Amino acid sequence: MSRLAAVAIGLLLVGFFVIAPVAAAPAPDAQIVSVDLVPIGDTVFTVDEHAYGGVIRVRSGSDGLILTERVTLDRYLAGIREVPFAWPEESLEAQVVAARTYLAYTLLGGRRGNGAAYGYDICATSACQVYAGTGLEALDGGDRWVAAVDDTARQILLYRGRPAQTVYSSSAGSRTRANQDVWGGPPLPYLQPVDSPEDGVSPYATWRIEVPPAIFIAILRRDGHEVAGDLESVLVRDPGEAEGEVTLWIDSEGGTVSVAQTDLKGAFNRQGRDLAPGLLPSRGESGARLPQALPSYTYDIAFDVTEGSIGRLLPSDDLPAAGMVVITGEGWGHGVGLSQYGAKAMADAGASSGEILAHYYGGLEPVDGGGFVPDDLVVGLGWRLDEVEVSASGPFELRINGVTAATFGGGGWVLRPSADGVAVVAPDDQAATVRDTIGGRPWPR
């Protein structure tokens, strides 16, 4: 396997781009630990059908490649794809402030978990905030979202002088949840239950799931809960709103097992589709499937041998063996903090973004974020990757281990793990230039 050779000194002409001499370069025996693609002008990079306008970094990790983007704050916020752009302006502005505050809160705590392990500030998925990259303003209505980012510049919500933990979810149903009821821990005054006017607005305002007891038991067993034999009963132990977590007591022939209400949601969403693909996710009143096998933490559950649309069609002698576990619930997501559909409903009714935020976050009002609002940040786009394909729309600067190697004219590039760190495969029309620039030897492949 070839190792990175010294960058050649001299001027090389690549298409219409000049490759300038480099004063310092990695040593010939250095591994390629990181590869940076730095855009020039309006160049954007496309990875997995998402376009990114910041600096793309591909780094070697112990378990595969790590893909990140360094991007300015406003460009990051402009790439958030959490709600439809056609929603009312005031709901968009409320979402921007919540997203900016959540980012500031996340950065304040430093890099933890995967962020610390893979070197990013915030991830690009729904586990953090859904970030879709640059160019959303070109989509239908995207200019309205960008305008909301501009119109709320630097605004965040503070609690006791620090960024609030402004969590949000798609739909809360009729009422949001208390943080201590969902995640435990001490109550936060700005994350306590409030009414959410979603009836007739959110497609997930209410829903119903029917599951045969054998499937219910199978889901729990596959997810690691020690249940055995036939299901006998399900008891809900609810201490009351804002009084702590709800627990389910599952009685079966093998005994009684305690399962947190929140854990059941995870079990259903991890195992349900595989175990009952024709049944889960269930279909709502519109006929469309629910977004998840168990969409929220806000639900009631009962095992009734006479309940359920299937059970009502069976002879009475068959009911004890054919009873259904019936779950009736509201919303989609954790239900704590701002409800996105609730914000839309409030905006439809004439509420301002400030009124929406104050309603869902305990009276907190937007203020200038000051030093809590960063100029730029690193977004985690992926890790444990076997390969990264990057298409550049125009010229970019290539950096190896943080050192500028050359300027190239775009095209499709492939990066893979190798014994020498990161293997870089250039487009055919630039491969010779790459070899010449790196001292007449191909990069590790």
C-alpha positions in Angstrom: 0.0 0.0 0.0 1.5 3.4 -1.0 2.0 6.1 1.6 1.6 9.8 1.1 4.6 11.3 -0.5 5.7 14.9 -0.2 3.7 17.5 -2.2 5.6 18.5 -5.3 7.0 22.0 -5.5 6.1 23.9 -8.7 3.1 25.2 -10.6 0.8 22.7 -12.3 -2.1 23.7 -14.5 -5.3 21.7 -14.0 -8.0 22.8 -16.5 -8.3 26.5 -15.7 -7.0 26.2 -12.1 -3.5 26.7 -10.9 -2.0 24.5 -8.3 0.2 26.6 -6.2 3.4 25.5 -4.4 3.0 24.4 -0.8 5.5 25.5 1.8 4.8 22.6 4.2 3.4 19.2 3.6 3.0 15.9 5.5 6.1 13.8 5.8 6.4 11.1 3.1 5.6 8.3 5.6 2.7 10.1 7.2 -0.7 8.5 7.2 -3.7 10.3 5.7 -5.6 10.9 8.9 -8.0 13.5 7.5 -9.0 14.9 4.1 -10.6 18.3 3.9 -12.5 19.6 0.9 -12.7 23.4 1.2 -15.2 25.1 -1.2 -14.1 28.0 -3.4 -16.7 30.5 -4.3 -20.2 28.9 -4.7 -19.0 25.3 -4.9 -21.1 22.8 -3.0 -20.5 19.2 -2.2 -23.1 16.5 -2.7 -23.1 13.5 -0.4 -26.0 11.0 -0.4 -28.2 13.4 -2.3 -27.6 16.2 0.2 -25.7 19.4 -0.7 -23.3 21.0 1.7 -21.7 24.4 1.4 -19.2 24.2 4.3 -15.9 22.4 4.7 -16.3 18.7 4.3 -13.9 16.6 6.4 -13.4 12.8 6.0 -11.4 11.4 8.9 -10.0 8.0 9.6 -11.5 6.3 12.7 -11.0 3.0 14.4 -14.4 1.7 13.2 -14.5 3.4 9.7 -14.6 6.8 8.2 -16.1 9.9 10.0 -17.9 12.5 7.9 -18.4 16.1 9.2 -19.0 19.5 7.9 -17.8 22.8 9.3 -20.4 25.4 8.6 -21.5 28.9 9.7 -24.3 29.2 12.2 -26.7 30.9 9.8 -26.0 28.4 7.1 -26.6 25.5 9.5 -29.9 27.0 10.6 -30.9 27.6 7.0 -30.4 23.8 6.5 -32.6 22.7 9.3 -35.5 20.7 7.9 -37.9 20.2 10.8 -41.2 21.7 9.6 -42.8 22.4 6.2 -41.8 25.7 4.8 -45.4 26.5 3.8 -46.4 26.8 7.5 -47.2 30.2 8.9 -44.4 32.7 9.3 -44.8 32.9 13.1 -44.5 29.2 13.5 -41.4 29.1 11.4 -39.8 31.8 13.5 -40.7 30.0 16.7 -39.0 26.9 15.3 -35.9 28.8 14.4 -35.5 30.2 17.9 -36.1 26.8 19.4 -33.5 25.2 17.1 -30.9 28.0 17.7 -31.4 27.7 21.5 -31.2 23.9 21.4 -27.9 24.3 19.5 -26.6 26.8 22.0 -27.6 24.5 24.9 -25.9 21.5 23.3 -22.7 23.4 22.6 -22.6 24.7 26.2 -22.4 21.1 27.5 -19.4 20.3 25.3 -19.0 17.3 23.1 -20.3 14.2 24.7 -21.1 10.6 23.6 -20.8 10.2 19.8 -19.9 13.9 19.5 -16.8 13.5 21.6 -15.9 10.1 20.0 -16.3 11.4 16.4 -15.4 15.0 16.7 -18.6 17.0 16.1 -20.8 19.5 17.9 -24.2 18.3 16.9 -25.5 15.5 14.6 -27.6 15.9 11.5 -30.4 13.5 12.4 -33.6 13.6 14.4 -31.5 12.4 17.4 -30.3 16.1 17.5 -31.9 18.3 14.9 -32.7 17.3 11.3 -30.1 19.1 9.1 -30.4 18.6 5.4 -27.5 20.8 4.2 -27.4 23.9 2.0 -29.7 24.9 -0.8 -33.1 24.5 1.0 -33.9 28.1 0.0 -34.2 26.8 -3.6 -37.0 24.5 -2.6 -40.6 25.6 -2.8 -41.1 28.0 0.1 -37.5 27.6 1.3 -37.0 31.4 1.1 -39.6 31.7 3.8 -37.5 29.6 6.1 -34.3 31.5 5.3 -36.2 34.7 6.0 -37.2 33.3 9.5 -33.6 32.6 10.2 -32.6 36.2 9.2 -35.5 37.8 11.1 -34.7 36.1 14.4 -30.9 36.5 14.1 -29.1 35.6 17.3 -32.3 35.2 19.3 -32.4 32.4 21.9 -34.3 31.6 25.1 -32.4 31.9 28.4 -33.2 30.3 31.7 -31.2 31.6 34.7 -28.8 33.3 32.3 -28.0 30.2 30.2 -29.5 28.6 27.1 -32.6 26.7 27.9 -33.0 23.0 26.9 -35.6 23.8 24.2 -36.5 20.3 23.2 -39.4 20.0 20.7 -41.3 17.2 18.9 -43.7 16.9 16.0 -47.0 16.5 17.9 -48.0 16.4 21.6 -51.7 15.6 21.1 -53.9 17.6 23.4 -51.2 18.3 26.1 -47.5 18.4 26.3 -45.5 16.3 28.8 -43.4 17.2 31.8 -39.7 16.5 31.4 -39.6 14.5 34.6 -42.4 12.3 33.5 -40.6 11.3 30.3 -36.9 11.3 31.2 -36.9 11.5 35.0 -34.7 13.9 36.9 -35.7 17.2 38.5 -38.5 19.2 36.9 -37.6 22.2 34.7 -40.1 25.0 35.1 -40.1 25.7 31.3 -40.7 22.1 30.3 -44.0 21.5 32.2 -47.3 20.4 30.7 -49.5 22.9 28.8 -52.5 22.5 26.5 -51.6 22.0 22.8 -54.4 22.9 20.3 -53.8 20.2 17.7 -57.2 18.6 17.2 -58.0 18.9 13.5 -54.5 20.1 12.7 -52.1 17.3 13.5 -52.7 13.9 11.7 -51.3 12.3 14.9 -53.5 14.1 17.4 -55.0 10.7 18.3 -54.4 7.2 17.2 -55.1 3.6 18.2 -53.1 0.4 17.9 -54.3 -3.2 18.3 -51.8 -6.0 18.8 -52.4 -9.7 19.5 -51.0 -10.7 22.9 -48.6 -13.1 21.3 -47.0 -10.3 19.2 -46.9 -8.0 22.3 -45.1 -10.7 24.3 -42.7 -11.4 21.4 -41.8 -7.7 21.0 -40.9 -7.5 24.7 -38.9 -10.8 24.7 -36.9 -9.8 21.6 -36.1 -6.5 23.2 -34.6 -8.2 26.3 -37.6 -8.2 28.7 -38.0 -11.5 30.6 -41.6 -12.4 29.9 -42.8 -15.9 29.3 -46.0 -17.7 28.5 -49.3 -16.2 27.7 -50.2 -12.6 28.5 -52.6 -12.3 31.5 -52.9 -8.6 32.2 -51.4 -5.2 31.7 -51.6 -2.7 34.6 -50.6 1.0 34.2 -49.2 2.6 37.3 -49.4 6.4 36.7 -48.4 8.7 39.6 -50.1 11.6 37.9 -49.1 14.4 35.6 -45.8 16.0 36.5 -45.3 13.4 39.3 -42.8 11.1 37.6 -42.5 8.3 35.1 -45.3 5.9 34.2 -44.7 2.2 34.7 -46.4 -0.8 33.1 -46.8 -4.0 35.0 -46.9 -7.0 32.6 -48.4 -10.2 34.0 -47.8 -13.4 32.1 -47.6 -17.1 33.0 -43.9 -16.5 33.7 -44.6 -13.9 36.3 -44.7 -10.1 36.5 -42.3 -7.7 34.7 -42.1 -4.0 35.2 -41.5 -1.9 32.0 -41.2 1.8 31.9 -43.8 3.4 29.6 -41.0 5.0 27.6 -39.2 1.7 27.2 -42.2 0.1 25.6 -42.1 2.8 22.9 -38.5 1.9 22.1 -39.2 -1.8 22.1 -42.1 -1.5 19.7 -40.1 0.8 17.3 -37.1 -1.5 17.4 -38.8 -4.8 17.0 -42.4 -4.3 15.9 -41.9 -3.9 12.2 -39.8 -7.0 11.9 -42.1 -9.2 14.0 -45.4 -7.9 12.6 -44.7 -6.2 9.2 -48.3 -6.4 8.1 -49.6 -5.0 11.4 -47.1 -2.4 12.5 -47.0 0.5 12.1 -50.8 0.5 12.3 -53.0 2.5 10.0 -54.6 5.7 11.2 -58.1 7.0 10.4 -57.0 8.3 7.0 -55.7 4.8 6.0 -52.1 5.9 6.1 -49.7 4.1 8.3 -48.5 5.8 11.5 -44.9 7.1 11.4 -43.8 4.6 14.0 -45.0 1.3 15.5 -45.6 3.3 18.7 -45.4 7.0 17.9 -45.3 8.7 21.4 -45.0 8.3 25.1 -48.5 9.6 25.6 -50.8 6.5 25.6 -53.0 4.2 27.6 -52.7 0.5 27.3 -55.1 -2.4 28.2 -55.4 -6.1 27.6 -59.0 -7.0 27.1 -60.2 -10.3 25.6 -63.3 -8.6 24.4 -61.7 -5.5 23.0 -60.5 -4.8 19.5 -62.0 -4.8 16.1 -60.7 -8.3 15.4 -61.9 -9.7 18.7 -65.4 -8.5 18.2 -65.7 -10.7 15.1 -64.7 -13.9 16.9 -67.0 -16.4 18.7 -67.2 -15.9 22.4 -65.5 -19.3 23.1 -62.5 -18.0 21.2 -62.2 -14.7 22.9 -59.9 -15.6 25.9 -57.3 -16.9 23.4 -57.7 -14.1 20.9 -57.9 -11.0 23.1 -56.1 -7.9 21.9 -53.6 -5.4 23.5 -55.1 -2.1 22.7 -53.0 1.1 22.9 -54.7 4.5 22.5 -52.5 7.5 22.4 -51.7 11.0 21.2 -49.0 12.7 19.2 -45.7 11.8 17.6 -42.4 12.2 19.5 -41.6 12.7 23.2 -44.2 15.4 23.6 -41.9 17.7 25.8 -41.6 21.4 25.1 -42.7 22.9 21.8 -45.1 20.9 19.7 -44.5 21.7 16.1 -48.1 21.1 15.0 -49.3 23.0 18.1 -47.1 25.9 17.1 -48.7 25.8 13.6 -52.2 25.8 15.2 -51.4 28.8 17.4 -49.9 30.7 14.4 -53.0 29.9 12.3 -55.1 31.4 15.1 -53.0 34.6 15.1 -50.4 34.0 17.8 -46.9 35.6 17.4 -43.7 33.6 17.5 -43.0 35.1 20.9 -46.4 34.0 22.2 -45.9 30.5 20.9 -42.5 30.2 22.5 -43.8 31.6 25.8 -46.7 29.2 25.8 -44.6 26.1 25.3 -41.5 27.1 27.3 -43.0 28.4 30.5 -43.0 32.2 29.7 -39.4 32.4 28.4 -38.9 35.2 25.8 -36.3 35.5 23.0 -33.3 37.6 23.7 -29.9 38.2 22.0 -27.8 35.1 22.5 -24.6 37.0 23.0 -21.6 34.7 23.5 -23.8 31.6 23.5 -24.3 31.9 19.8 -21.3 30.6 17.8 -20.0 31.8 14.5 -19.6 28.3 13.2 -19.9 24.7 14.2 -19.1 21.1 13.2 -22.0 18.9 12.2 -21.7 15.1 12.3 -23.0 13.8 9.0 -22.0 10.2 9.5 -19.6 7.7 11.1 -18.6 4.1 10.9 -18.7 4.5 7.1 -17.2 2.1 4.6 -17.0 4.7 1.9 -17.8 8.3 1.2 -18.6 9.6 -2.3 -18.4 13.3 -2.7 -19.3 15.3 -5.9 -18.0 18.8 -6.1 -19.9 21.3 -8.2 -16.8 23.4 -8.8 -13.3 24.2 -7.6 -12.2 23.4 -4.1 -9.0 23.3 -2.1 -7.8 19.9 -0.9 -6.1 19.6 2.4 -4.3 16.5 3.7 -3.9 16.3 7.5 -4.7 20.0 7.6 -2.1 21.0 5.1 -3.1 22.4 1.7 -2.2 20.0 -1.1 -3.7 21.6 -4.2 -6.8 23.1 -5.8 -8.9 20.9 -8.0 -11.8 21.5 -10.4 -14.7 19.5 -9.0 -16.0 16.2 -10.1 -16.7 13.0 -8.2 -14.3 11.8 -5.5 -14.3 8.6 -3.5 -12.8 8.1 0.0 -12.4 4.7 1.7 -10.6 3.4 4.8 -7.2 1.8 4.2 -4.2 0.6 6.2 -2.7 4.0 5.6 -5.7 5.9 7.0 -7.9 7.4 4.2 -7.6 6.2 0.6 -8.6 8.9 -1.9 -9.7 8.1 -5.4 -9.8 11.1 -7.8 -11.9 11.6 -10.9 -10.3 10.0 -14.0 -9.6 13.4 -15.6 -7.7 14.6 -12.5 -6.0 11.4 -11.4 -2.8 12.1 -13.2 -2.6 15.5 -11.7 -3.1 14.1 -8.3 -0.3 11.6 -8.8 2.0 14.4 -10.1 1.1 16.7 -7.2 1.8 14.0 -4.6 5.2 13.3 -6.0 4.6 10.9 -8.9 3.0 8.2 -6.7 -0.7 7.3 -6.4 -2.5 8.0 -3.1 -3.2 5.0 -0.9 -6.0 2.8 -2.5 
